[in-house]
């Protein structure tokens, strides 16, 4: 596992979990295959570093607080839509 710094609040990071194979209990319900890479970020601004680190992830989790149409407010508060 490793982290990449993202633009959000002070000390905000995104998390990348990689393995040669999660246990058989971590199975994608859609494809029935094991997840080998999971990328997670909170409600941060778009991040090239996170995008590169998370490329090829089997599962991406990215929180988004603001709805479409609230892009200006999201930028001011360092959030995402």
PDB file of N, CA, C and O in Angstrom:
ATOM      1  N   UNK A   1       0.843  -1.176   0.000  1.00  0.00           N
ATOM      2  CA  UNK A   1       0.000   0.000   0.000  1.00  0.00           C
ATOM      3  C   UNK A   1       0.886   1.236   0.000  1.00  0.00           C
ATOM      4  O   UNK A   1       1.959   1.241   0.603  1.00  0.00           O
ATOM      5  N   UNK A   2       0.438   2.267  -0.669  1.00  0.00           N
ATOM      6  CA  UNK A   2       1.142   3.540  -0.639  1.00  0.00           C
ATOM      7  C   UNK A   2       0.152   4.669  -0.855  1.00  0.00           C
ATOM      8  O   UNK A   2      -0.969   4.453  -1.315  1.00  0.00           O
ATOM      9  N   UNK A   3       0.583   5.879  -0.514  1.00  0.00           N
ATOM     10  CA  UNK A   3      -0.266   7.058  -0.600  1.00  0.00           C
ATOM     11  C   UNK A   3       0.323   8.079  -1.558  1.00  0.00           C
ATOM     12  O   UNK A   3       1.533   8.119  -1.781  1.00  0.00           O
ATOM     13  N   UNK A   4      -0.555   8.904  -2.123  1.00  0.00           N
ATOM     14  CA  UNK A   4      -0.128  10.052  -2.921  1.00  0.00           C
ATOM     15  C   UNK A   4      -0.845  11.277  -2.369  1.00  0.00           C
ATOM     16  O   UNK A   4      -2.027  11.222  -2.029  1.00  0.00           O
ATOM     17  N   UNK A   5      -0.105  12.391  -2.286  1.00  0.00           N
ATOM     18  CA  UNK A   5      -0.677  13.640  -1.766  1.00  0.00           C
ATOM     19  C   UNK A   5      -1.701  14.170  -2.760  1.00  0.00           C
ATOM     20  O   UNK A   5      -1.477  14.126  -3.970  1.00  0.00           O
ATOM     21  N   UNK A   6      -2.821  14.671  -2.253  1.00  0.00           N
ATOM     22  CA  UNK A   6      -3.873  15.251  -3.102  1.00  0.00           C
ATOM     23  C   UNK A   6      -4.282  16.614  -2.538  1.00  0.00           C
ATOM     24  O   UNK A   6      -4.073  16.897  -1.359  1.00  0.00           O
ATOM     25  N   UNK A   7      -4.863  17.445  -3.393  1.00  0.00           N
ATOM     26  CA  UNK A   7      -5.323  18.780  -2.992  1.00  0.00           C
ATOM     27  C   UNK A   7      -6.703  18.672  -2.342  1.00  0.00           C
ATOM     28  O   UNK A   7      -7.709  18.447  -3.014  1.00  0.00           O
ATOM     29  N   UNK A   8      -6.722  18.836  -1.049  1.00  0.00           N
ATOM     30  CA  UNK A   8      -7.979  18.833  -0.294  1.00  0.00           C
ATOM     31  C   UNK A   8      -7.696  19.578   1.003  1.00  0.00           C
ATOM     32  O   UNK A   8      -7.377  20.766   0.963  1.00  0.00           O
ATOM     33  N   UNK A   9      -7.800  18.932   2.119  1.00  0.00           N
ATOM     34  CA  UNK A   9      -7.446  19.573   3.378  1.00  0.00           C
ATOM     35  C   UNK A   9      -5.973  19.280   3.683  1.00  0.00           C
ATOM     36  O   UNK A   9      -5.316  18.531   2.959  1.00  0.00           O
ATOM     37  N   UNK A  10      -5.470  19.879   4.759  1.00  0.00           N
ATOM     38  CA  UNK A  10      -4.084  19.680   5.165  1.00  0.00           C
ATOM     39  C   UNK A  10      -3.814  18.198   5.421  1.00  0.00           C
ATOM     40  O   UNK A  10      -4.601  17.533   6.095  1.00  0.00           O
ATOM     41  N   UNK A  11      -2.734  17.692   4.900  1.00  0.00           N
ATOM     42  CA  UNK A  11      -2.329  16.286   5.037  1.00  0.00           C
ATOM     43  C   UNK A  11      -3.332  15.319   4.395  1.00  0.00           C
ATOM     44  O   UNK A  11      -3.611  14.260   4.955  1.00  0.00           O
ATOM     45  N   UNK A  12      -3.867  15.671   3.242  1.00  0.00           N
ATOM     46  CA  UNK A  12      -4.800  14.786   2.541  1.00  0.00           C
ATOM     47  C   UNK A  12      -4.032  13.885   1.577  1.00  0.00           C
ATOM     48  O   UNK A  12      -3.145  14.344   0.857  1.00  0.00           O
ATOM     49  N   UNK A  13      -4.378  12.609   1.573  1.00  0.00           N
ATOM     50  CA  UNK A  13      -3.729  11.631   0.707  1.00  0.00           C
ATOM     51  C   UNK A  13      -4.763  10.697   0.105  1.00  0.00           C
ATOM     52  O   UNK A  13      -5.834  10.477   0.670  1.00  0.00           O
ATOM     53  N   UNK A  14      -4.420  10.156  -1.048  1.00  0.00           N
ATOM     54  CA  UNK A  14      -5.193   9.072  -1.656  1.00  0.00           C
ATOM     55  C   UNK A  14      -4.409   7.786  -1.398  1.00  0.00           C
ATOM     56  O   UNK A  14      -3.194   7.824  -1.210  1.00  0.00           O
ATOM     57  N   UNK A  15      -5.086   6.678  -1.389  1.00  0.00           N
ATOM     58  CA  UNK A  15      -4.486   5.399  -1.032  1.00  0.00           C
ATOM     59  C   UNK A  15      -4.565   4.424  -2.199  1.00  0.00           C
ATOM     60  O   UNK A  15      -5.606   4.288  -2.841  1.00  0.00           O
ATOM     61  N   UNK A  16      -3.456   3.752  -2.464  1.00  0.00           N
ATOM     62  CA  UNK A  16      -3.409   2.703  -3.485  1.00  0.00           C
ATOM     63  C   UNK A  16      -3.044   1.401  -2.777  1.00  0.00           C
ATOM     64  O   UNK A  16      -2.015   1.321  -2.106  1.00  0.00           O
ATOM     65  N   UNK A  17      -3.883   0.391  -2.927  1.00  0.00           N
ATOM     66  CA  UNK A  17      -3.613  -0.933  -2.369  1.00  0.00           C
ATOM     67  C   UNK A  17      -3.337  -1.875  -3.532  1.00  0.00           C
ATOM     68  O   UNK A  17      -4.168  -2.027  -4.427  1.00  0.00           O
ATOM     69  N   UNK A  18      -2.176  -2.502  -3.515  1.00  0.00           N
ATOM     70  CA  UNK A  18      -1.828  -3.460  -4.564  1.00  0.00           C
ATOM     71  C   UNK A  18      -1.338  -4.746  -3.923  1.00  0.00           C
ATOM     72  O   UNK A  18      -0.714  -4.722  -2.862  1.00  0.00           O
ATOM     73  N   UNK A  19      -1.620  -5.858  -4.565  1.00  0.00           N
ATOM     74  CA  UNK A  19      -1.158  -7.145  -4.090  1.00  0.00           C
ATOM     75  C   UNK A  19      -1.059  -8.091  -5.272  1.00  0.00           C
ATOM     76  O   UNK A  19      -1.546  -7.789  -6.361  1.00  0.00           O
ATOM     77  N   UNK A  20      -0.443  -9.205  -5.058  1.00  0.00           N
ATOM     78  CA  UNK A  20      -0.386 -10.221  -6.106  1.00  0.00           C
ATOM     79  C   UNK A  20      -1.678 -11.014  -6.143  1.00  0.00           C
ATOM     80  O   UNK A  20      -1.855 -11.879  -7.002  1.00  0.00           O
ATOM     81  N   UNK A  21      -2.574 -10.729  -5.226  1.00  0.00           N
ATOM     82  CA  UNK A  21      -3.879 -11.374  -5.207  1.00  0.00           C
ATOM     83  C   UNK A  21      -4.494 -11.297  -3.832  1.00  0.00           C
ATOM     84  O   UNK A  21      -3.968 -11.879  -2.884  1.00  0.00           O
ATOM     85  N   UNK A  22      -5.600 -10.587  -3.707  1.00  0.00           N
ATOM     86  CA  UNK A  22      -6.298 -10.554  -2.428  1.00  0.00           C
ATOM     87  C   UNK A  22      -6.835 -11.940  -2.139  1.00  0.00           C
ATOM     88  O   UNK A  22      -6.902 -12.787  -3.030  1.00  0.00           O
ATOM     89  N   UNK A  23      -7.209 -12.167  -0.921  1.00  0.00           N
ATOM     90  CA  UNK A  23      -7.762 -13.472  -0.563  1.00  0.00           C
ATOM     91  C   UNK A  23      -9.019 -13.743  -1.375  1.00  0.00           C
ATOM     92  O   UNK A  23      -9.613 -12.832  -1.952  1.00  0.00           O
ATOM     93  N   UNK A  24      -9.400 -14.966  -1.408  1.00  0.00           N
ATOM     94  CA  UNK A  24     -10.569 -15.355  -2.206  1.00  0.00           C
ATOM     95  C   UNK A  24     -11.853 -14.715  -1.700  1.00  0.00           C
ATOM     96  O   UNK A  24     -12.874 -14.773  -2.385  1.00  0.00           O
ATOM     97  N   UNK A  25     -11.829 -14.100  -0.508  1.00  0.00           N
ATOM     98  CA  UNK A  25     -13.032 -13.442  -0.003  1.00  0.00           C
ATOM     99  C   UNK A  25     -13.218 -12.060  -0.630  1.00  0.00           C
ATOM    100  O   UNK A  25     -14.301 -11.484  -0.525  1.00  0.00           O
ATOM    101  N   UNK A  26     -12.177 -11.513  -1.284  1.00  0.00           N
ATOM    102  CA  UNK A  26     -12.277 -10.200  -1.921  1.00  0.00           C
ATOM    103  C   UNK A  26     -12.479 -10.411  -3.414  1.00  0.00           C
ATOM    104  O   UNK A  26     -11.538 -10.317  -4.203  1.00  0.00           O
ATOM    105  N   UNK A  27     -13.686 -10.689  -3.775  1.00  0.00           N
ATOM    106  CA  UNK A  27     -14.026 -11.013  -5.161  1.00  0.00           C
ATOM    107  C   UNK A  27     -14.995  -9.974  -5.691  1.00  0.00           C
ATOM    108  O   UNK A  27     -15.937  -9.579  -5.004  1.00  0.00           O
ATOM    109  N   UNK A  28     -14.760  -9.535  -6.915  1.00  0.00           N
ATOM    110  CA  UNK A  28     -15.674  -8.603  -7.571  1.00  0.00           C
ATOM    111  C   UNK A  28     -16.980  -9.331  -7.853  1.00  0.00           C
ATOM    112  O   UNK A  28     -16.971 -10.361  -8.527  1.00  0.00           O
ATOM    113  N   UNK A  29     -18.104  -8.821  -7.353  1.00  0.00           N
ATOM    114  CA  UNK A  29     -19.380  -9.514  -7.567  1.00  0.00           C
ATOM    115  C   UNK A  29     -19.827  -9.534  -9.032  1.00  0.00           C
ATOM    116  O   UNK A  29     -20.631 -10.383  -9.418  1.00  0.00           O
ATOM    117  N   UNK A  30     -19.320  -8.620  -9.838  1.00  0.00           N
ATOM    118  CA  UNK A  30     -19.718  -8.565 -11.246  1.00  0.00           C
ATOM    119  C   UNK A  30     -18.945  -9.548 -12.111  1.00  0.00           C
ATOM    120  O   UNK A  30     -19.524 -10.245 -12.943  1.00  0.00           O
ATOM    121  N   UNK A  31     -17.626  -9.599 -11.910  1.00  0.00           N
ATOM    122  CA  UNK A  31     -16.784 -10.429 -12.776  1.00  0.00           C
ATOM    123  C   UNK A  31     -16.308 -11.711 -12.119  1.00  0.00           C
ATOM    124  O   UNK A  31     -15.749 -12.571 -12.800  1.00  0.00           O
ATOM    125  N   UNK A  32     -16.511 -11.869 -10.804  1.00  0.00           N
ATOM    126  CA  UNK A  32     -16.054 -13.023 -10.022  1.00  0.00           C
ATOM    127  C   UNK A  32     -14.547 -13.203 -10.075  1.00  0.00           C
ATOM    128  O   UNK A  32     -14.054 -14.318  -9.909  1.00  0.00           O
ATOM    129  N   UNK A  33     -13.804 -12.119 -10.306  1.00  0.00           N
ATOM    130  CA  UNK A  33     -12.346 -12.207 -10.314  1.00  0.00           C
ATOM    131  C   UNK A  33     -11.782 -11.479  -9.093  1.00  0.00           C
ATOM    132  O   UNK A  33     -12.442 -10.619  -8.511  1.00  0.00           O
ATOM    133  N   UNK A  34     -10.559 -11.833  -8.718  1.00  0.00           N
ATOM    134  CA  UNK A  34      -9.918 -11.203  -7.565  1.00  0.00           C
ATOM    135  C   UNK A  34      -9.512  -9.777  -7.905  1.00  0.00           C
ATOM    136  O   UNK A  34      -9.123  -9.487  -9.036  1.00  0.00           O
ATOM    137  N   UNK A  35      -9.603  -8.891  -6.921  1.00  0.00           N
ATOM    138  CA  UNK A  35      -9.150  -7.508  -7.079  1.00  0.00           C
ATOM    139  C   UNK A  35      -7.685  -7.449  -6.675  1.00  0.00           C
ATOM    140  O   UNK A  35      -7.342  -7.804  -5.547  1.00  0.00           O
ATOM    141  N   UNK A  36      -6.817  -7.008  -7.578  1.00  0.00           N
ATOM    142  CA  UNK A  36      -5.398  -6.912  -7.286  1.00  0.00           C
ATOM    143  C   UNK A  36      -4.955  -5.480  -7.001  1.00  0.00           C
ATOM    144  O   UNK A  36      -3.884  -5.264  -6.434  1.00  0.00           O
ATOM    145  N   UNK A  37      -5.772  -4.502  -7.389  1.00  0.00           N
ATOM    146  CA  UNK A  37      -5.415  -3.102  -7.152  1.00  0.00           C
ATOM    147  C   UNK A  37      -6.680  -2.313  -6.852  1.00  0.00           C
ATOM    148  O   UNK A  37      -7.646  -2.348  -7.614  1.00  0.00           O
ATOM    149  N   UNK A  38      -6.659  -1.600  -5.727  1.00  0.00           N
ATOM    150  CA  UNK A  38      -7.776  -0.752  -5.325  1.00  0.00           C
ATOM    151  C   UNK A  38      -7.238   0.657  -5.107  1.00  0.00           C
ATOM    152  O   UNK A  38      -6.226   0.836  -4.428  1.00  0.00           O
ATOM    153  N   UNK A  39      -7.903   1.654  -5.674  1.00  0.00           N
ATOM    154  CA  UNK A  39      -7.509   3.058  -5.530  1.00  0.00           C
ATOM    155  C   UNK A  39      -8.633   3.795  -4.804  1.00  0.00           C
ATOM    156  O   UNK A  39      -9.794   3.703  -5.201  1.00  0.00           O
ATOM    157  N   UNK A  40      -8.291   4.527  -3.737  1.00  0.00           N
ATOM    158  CA  UNK A  40      -9.285   5.242  -2.939  1.00  0.00           C
ATOM    159  C   UNK A  40      -8.831   6.679  -2.715  1.00  0.00           C
ATOM    160  O   UNK A  40      -7.676   6.928  -2.368  1.00  0.00           O
ATOM    161  N   UNK A  41      -9.732   7.605  -2.913  1.00  0.00           N
ATOM    162  CA  UNK A  41      -9.465   8.987  -2.521  1.00  0.00           C
ATOM    163  C   UNK A  41     -10.731   9.577  -1.914  1.00  0.00           C
ATOM    164  O   UNK A  41     -11.849   9.199  -2.263  1.00  0.00           O
ATOM    165  N   UNK A  42     -10.524  10.497  -1.014  1.00  0.00           N
ATOM    166  CA  UNK A  42     -11.634  11.242  -0.453  1.00  0.00           C
ATOM    167  C   UNK A  42     -12.073  12.297  -1.451  1.00  0.00           C
ATOM    168  O   UNK A  42     -11.758  12.208  -2.637  1.00  0.00           O
ATOM    169  N   UNK A  43     -12.770  13.252  -0.989  1.00  0.00           N
ATOM    170  CA  UNK A  43     -13.348  14.292  -1.844  1.00  0.00           C
ATOM    171  C   UNK A  43     -12.310  15.367  -2.176  1.00  0.00           C
ATOM    172  O   UNK A  43     -12.443  16.513  -1.746  1.00  0.00           O
ATOM    173  N   UNK A  44     -11.288  15.001  -2.932  1.00  0.00           N
ATOM    174  CA  UNK A  44     -10.206  15.929  -3.283  1.00  0.00           C
ATOM    175  C   UNK A  44     -10.409  16.499  -4.687  1.00  0.00           C
ATOM    176  O   UNK A  44     -11.296  16.071  -5.425  1.00  0.00           O
ATOM    177  N   UNK A  45      -9.578  17.459  -5.033  1.00  0.00           N
ATOM    178  CA  UNK A  45      -9.570  17.999  -6.386  1.00  0.00           C
ATOM    179  C   UNK A  45      -8.982  16.958  -7.333  1.00  0.00           C
ATOM    180  O   UNK A  45      -8.283  16.052  -6.879  1.00  0.00           O
ATOM    181  N   UNK A  46      -9.246  17.061  -8.638  1.00  0.00           N
ATOM    182  CA  UNK A  46      -8.627  16.136  -9.594  1.00  0.00           C
ATOM    183  C   UNK A  46      -7.103  16.135  -9.417  1.00  0.00           C
ATOM    184  O   UNK A  46      -6.495  17.184  -9.202  1.00  0.00           O
ATOM    185  N   UNK A  47      -6.501  14.961  -9.509  1.00  0.00           N
ATOM    186  CA  UNK A  47      -5.078  14.804  -9.240  1.00  0.00           C
ATOM    187  C   UNK A  47      -4.412  13.951 -10.310  1.00  0.00           C
ATOM    188  O   UNK A  47      -4.758  12.784 -10.489  1.00  0.00           O
ATOM    189  N   UNK A  48      -3.462  14.537 -11.016  1.00  0.00           N
ATOM    190  CA  UNK A  48      -2.702  13.782 -12.022  1.00  0.00           C
ATOM    191  C   UNK A  48      -1.913  12.671 -11.351  1.00  0.00           C
ATOM    192  O   UNK A  48      -1.834  11.561 -11.876  1.00  0.00           O
ATOM    193  N   UNK A  49      -1.330  12.961 -10.193  1.00  0.00           N
ATOM    194  CA  UNK A  49      -0.536  11.969  -9.477  1.00  0.00           C
ATOM    195  C   UNK A  49      -1.404  10.771  -9.062  1.00  0.00           C
ATOM    196  O   UNK A  49      -0.983   9.622  -9.200  1.00  0.00           O
ATOM    197  N   UNK A  50      -2.609  11.039  -8.558  1.00  0.00           N
ATOM    198  CA  UNK A  50      -3.512   9.944  -8.182  1.00  0.00           C
ATOM    199  C   UNK A  50      -3.983   9.191  -9.418  1.00  0.00           C
ATOM    200  O   UNK A  50      -4.094   7.965  -9.392  1.00  0.00           O
ATOM    201  N   UNK A  51      -4.256   9.902 -10.484  1.00  0.00           N
ATOM    202  CA  UNK A  51      -4.684   9.271 -11.735  1.00  0.00           C
ATOM    203  C   UNK A  51      -3.629   8.287 -12.242  1.00  0.00           C
ATOM    204  O   UNK A  51      -3.952   7.170 -12.648  1.00  0.00           O
ATOM    205  N   UNK A  52      -2.381   8.710 -12.211  1.00  0.00           N
ATOM    206  CA  UNK A  52      -1.287   7.831 -12.662  1.00  0.00           C
ATOM    207  C   UNK A  52      -1.116   6.651 -11.715  1.00  0.00           C
ATOM    208  O   UNK A  52      -0.959   5.515 -12.163  1.00  0.00           O
ATOM    209  N   UNK A  53      -1.144   6.908 -10.410  1.00  0.00           N
ATOM    210  CA  UNK A  53      -0.950   5.847  -9.426  1.00  0.00           C
ATOM    211  C   UNK A  53      -2.088   4.823  -9.465  1.00  0.00           C
ATOM    212  O   UNK A  53      -1.862   3.629  -9.271  1.00  0.00           O
ATOM    213  N   UNK A  54      -3.306   5.297  -9.717  1.00  0.00           N
ATOM    214  CA  UNK A  54      -4.464   4.414  -9.718  1.00  0.00           C
ATOM    215  C   UNK A  54      -4.766   3.760 -11.057  1.00  0.00           C
ATOM    216  O   UNK A  54      -5.691   2.953 -11.161  1.00  0.00           O
ATOM    217  N   UNK A  55      -3.999   4.100 -12.075  1.00  0.00           N
ATOM    218  CA  UNK A  55      -4.261   3.547 -13.418  1.00  0.00           C
ATOM    219  C   UNK A  55      -4.252   2.022 -13.372  1.00  0.00           C
ATOM    220  O   UNK A  55      -3.355   1.407 -12.795  1.00  0.00           O
ATOM    221  N   UNK A  56      -5.256   1.434 -13.983  1.00  0.00           N
ATOM    222  CA  UNK A  56      -5.366  -0.014 -14.032  1.00  0.00           C
ATOM    223  C   UNK A  56      -5.988  -0.640 -12.797  1.00  0.00           C
ATOM    224  O   UNK A  56      -6.005  -1.864 -12.670  1.00  0.00           O
ATOM    225  N   UNK A  57      -6.500   0.173 -11.886  1.00  0.00           N
ATOM    226  CA  UNK A  57      -7.114  -0.370 -10.669  1.00  0.00           C
ATOM    227  C   UNK A  57      -8.350  -1.196 -11.009  1.00  0.00           C
ATOM    228  O   UNK A  57      -9.104  -0.869 -11.925  1.00  0.00           O
ATOM    229  N   UNK A  58      -8.536  -2.251 -10.267  1.00  0.00           N
ATOM    230  CA  UNK A  58      -9.730  -3.082 -10.429  1.00  0.00           C
ATOM    231  C   UNK A  58     -10.949  -2.419  -9.807  1.00  0.00           C
ATOM    232  O   UNK A  58     -12.084  -2.673 -10.212  1.00  0.00           O
ATOM    233  N   UNK A  59     -10.703  -1.569  -8.820  1.00  0.00           N
ATOM    234  CA  UNK A  59     -11.777  -0.858  -8.145  1.00  0.00           C
ATOM    235  C   UNK A  59     -11.301   0.550  -7.811  1.00  0.00           C
ATOM    236  O   UNK A  59     -10.238   0.719  -7.214  1.00  0.00           O
ATOM    237  N   UNK A  60     -12.079   1.564  -8.191  1.00  0.00           N
ATOM    238  CA  UNK A  60     -11.793   2.955  -7.868  1.00  0.00           C
ATOM    239  C   UNK A  60     -12.916   3.480  -6.988  1.00  0.00           C
ATOM    240  O   UNK A  60     -14.092   3.374  -7.335  1.00  0.00           O
ATOM    241  N   UNK A  61     -12.544   4.045  -5.847  1.00  0.00           N
ATOM    242  CA  UNK A  61     -13.506   4.666  -4.943  1.00  0.00           C
ATOM    243  C   UNK A  61     -13.100   6.125  -4.809  1.00  0.00           C
ATOM    244  O   UNK A  61     -12.003   6.426  -4.338  1.00  0.00           O
ATOM    245  N   UNK A  62     -13.978   7.033  -5.220  1.00  0.00           N
ATOM    246  CA  UNK A  62     -13.680   8.464  -5.136  1.00  0.00           C
ATOM    247  C   UNK A  62     -14.928   9.184  -4.659  1.00  0.00           C
ATOM    248  O   UNK A  62     -15.943   9.239  -5.353  1.00  0.00           O
ATOM    249  N   UNK A  63     -14.829   9.728  -3.474  1.00  0.00           N
ATOM    250  CA  UNK A  63     -15.951  10.463  -2.892  1.00  0.00           C
ATOM    251  C   UNK A  63     -16.137  11.786  -3.639  1.00  0.00           C
ATOM    252  O   UNK A  63     -15.150  12.398  -4.047  1.00  0.00           O
ATOM    253  N   UNK A  64     -17.346  12.226  -3.821  1.00  0.00           N
ATOM    254  CA  UNK A  64     -17.645  13.521  -4.429  1.00  0.00           C
ATOM    255  C   UNK A  64     -18.789  14.165  -3.642  1.00  0.00           C
ATOM    256  O   UNK A  64     -19.877  13.598  -3.541  1.00  0.00           O
ATOM    257  N   UNK A  65     -18.535  15.349  -3.088  1.00  0.00           N
ATOM    258  CA  UNK A  65     -19.511  16.016  -2.240  1.00  0.00           C
ATOM    259  C   UNK A  65     -20.513  16.838  -3.035  1.00  0.00           C
ATOM    260  O   UNK A  65     -21.715  16.786  -2.774  1.00  0.00           O
ATOM    261  N   UNK A  66     -20.012  17.601  -4.011  1.00  0.00           N
ATOM    262  CA  UNK A  66     -20.872  18.529  -4.735  1.00  0.00           C
ATOM    263  C   UNK A  66     -21.450  17.904  -5.993  1.00  0.00           C
ATOM    264  O   UNK A  66     -20.804  17.092  -6.656  1.00  0.00           O
ATOM    265  N   UNK A  67     -22.670  18.292  -6.308  1.00  0.00           N
ATOM    266  CA  UNK A  67     -23.312  17.772  -7.512  1.00  0.00           C
ATOM    267  C   UNK A  67     -22.904  18.593  -8.734  1.00  0.00           C
ATOM    268  O   UNK A  67     -22.335  19.678  -8.608  1.00  0.00           O
ATOM    269  N   UNK A  68     -23.200  18.066  -9.898  1.00  0.00           N
ATOM    270  CA  UNK A  68     -22.914  18.760 -11.148  1.00  0.00           C
ATOM    271  C   UNK A  68     -23.615  20.115 -11.129  1.00  0.00           C
ATOM    272  O   UNK A  68     -24.768  20.235 -10.714  1.00  0.00           O
ATOM    273  N   UNK A  69     -22.886  21.133 -11.589  1.00  0.00           N
ATOM    274  CA  UNK A  69     -23.411  22.487 -11.564  1.00  0.00           C
ATOM    275  C   UNK A  69     -22.838  23.303 -10.411  1.00  0.00           C
ATOM    276  O   UNK A  69     -23.029  24.518 -10.347  1.00  0.00           O
ATOM    277  N   UNK A  70     -22.137  22.636  -9.503  1.00  0.00           N
ATOM    278  CA  UNK A  70     -21.536  23.315  -8.351  1.00  0.00           C
ATOM    279  C   UNK A  70     -20.011  23.325  -8.452  1.00  0.00           C
ATOM    280  O   UNK A  70     -19.317  23.349  -7.435  1.00  0.00           O
ATOM    281  N   UNK A  71     -19.491  23.307  -9.684  1.00  0.00           N
ATOM    282  CA  UNK A  71     -18.048  23.215  -9.902  1.00  0.00           C
ATOM    283  C   UNK A  71     -17.279  24.364  -9.255  1.00  0.00           C
ATOM    284  O   UNK A  71     -16.227  24.130  -8.659  1.00  0.00           O
ATOM    285  N   UNK A  72     -17.772  25.594  -9.356  1.00  0.00           N
ATOM    286  CA  UNK A  72     -17.067  26.754  -8.781  1.00  0.00           C
ATOM    287  C   UNK A  72     -16.942  26.634  -7.270  1.00  0.00           C
ATOM    288  O   UNK A  72     -15.881  26.907  -6.710  1.00  0.00           O
ATOM    289  N   UNK A  73     -18.017  26.228  -6.611  1.00  0.00           N
ATOM    290  CA  UNK A  73     -17.976  26.059  -5.160  1.00  0.00           C
ATOM    291  C   UNK A  73     -17.036  24.903  -4.772  1.00  0.00           C
ATOM    292  O   UNK A  73     -16.328  24.977  -3.768  1.00  0.00           O
ATOM    293  N   UNK A  74     -17.043  23.855  -5.570  1.00  0.00           N
ATOM    294  CA  UNK A  74     -16.155  22.721  -5.304  1.00  0.00           C
ATOM    295  C   UNK A  74     -14.683  23.149  -5.387  1.00  0.00           C
ATOM    296  O   UNK A  74     -13.878  22.751  -4.546  1.00  0.00           O
ATOM    297  N   UNK A  75     -14.334  23.945  -6.381  1.00  0.00           N
ATOM    298  CA  UNK A  75     -12.953  24.417  -6.533  1.00  0.00           C
ATOM    299  C   UNK A  75     -12.554  25.272  -5.341  1.00  0.00           C
ATOM    300  O   UNK A  75     -11.461  25.110  -4.798  1.00  0.00           O
ATOM    301  N   UNK A  76     -13.428  26.179  -4.930  1.00  0.00           N
ATOM    302  CA  UNK A  76     -13.135  27.064  -3.793  1.00  0.00           C
ATOM    303  C   UNK A  76     -12.881  26.268  -2.504  1.00  0.00           C
ATOM    304  O   UNK A  76     -12.039  26.641  -1.686  1.00  0.00           O
ATOM    305  N   UNK A  77     -13.611  25.185  -2.341  1.00  0.00           N
ATOM    306  CA  UNK A  77     -13.509  24.410  -1.109  1.00  0.00           C
ATOM    307  C   UNK A  77     -12.604  23.184  -1.264  1.00  0.00           C
ATOM    308  O   UNK A  77     -12.515  22.358  -0.356  1.00  0.00           O
ATOM    309  N   UNK A  78     -11.927  23.065  -2.426  1.00  0.00           N
ATOM    310  CA  UNK A  78     -11.008  21.966  -2.721  1.00  0.00           C
ATOM    311  C   UNK A  78     -11.715  20.608  -2.651  1.00  0.00           C
ATOM    312  O   UNK A  78     -11.211  19.642  -2.077  1.00  0.00           O
ATOM    313  N   UNK A  79     -12.893  20.580  -3.254  1.00  0.00           N
ATOM    314  CA  UNK A  79     -13.676  19.357  -3.332  1.00  0.00           C
ATOM    315  C   UNK A  79     -13.829  18.925  -4.779  1.00  0.00           C
ATOM    316  O   UNK A  79     -13.172  19.461  -5.671  1.00  0.00           O
ATOM    317  N   UNK A  80     -14.682  17.975  -4.999  1.00  0.00           N
ATOM    318  CA  UNK A  80     -14.903  17.441  -6.333  1.00  0.00           C
ATOM    319  C   UNK A  80     -16.409  17.365  -6.610  1.00  0.00           C
ATOM    320  O   UNK A  80     -17.222  17.354  -5.686  1.00  0.00           O
ATOM    321  N   UNK A  81     -16.758  17.315  -7.877  1.00  0.00           N
ATOM    322  CA  UNK A  81     -18.168  17.124  -8.271  1.00  0.00           C
ATOM    323  C   UNK A  81     -18.337  15.798  -8.962  1.00  0.00           C
ATOM    324  O   UNK A  81     -19.446  15.450  -9.369  1.00  0.00           O
TER     325      UNK A  81
END
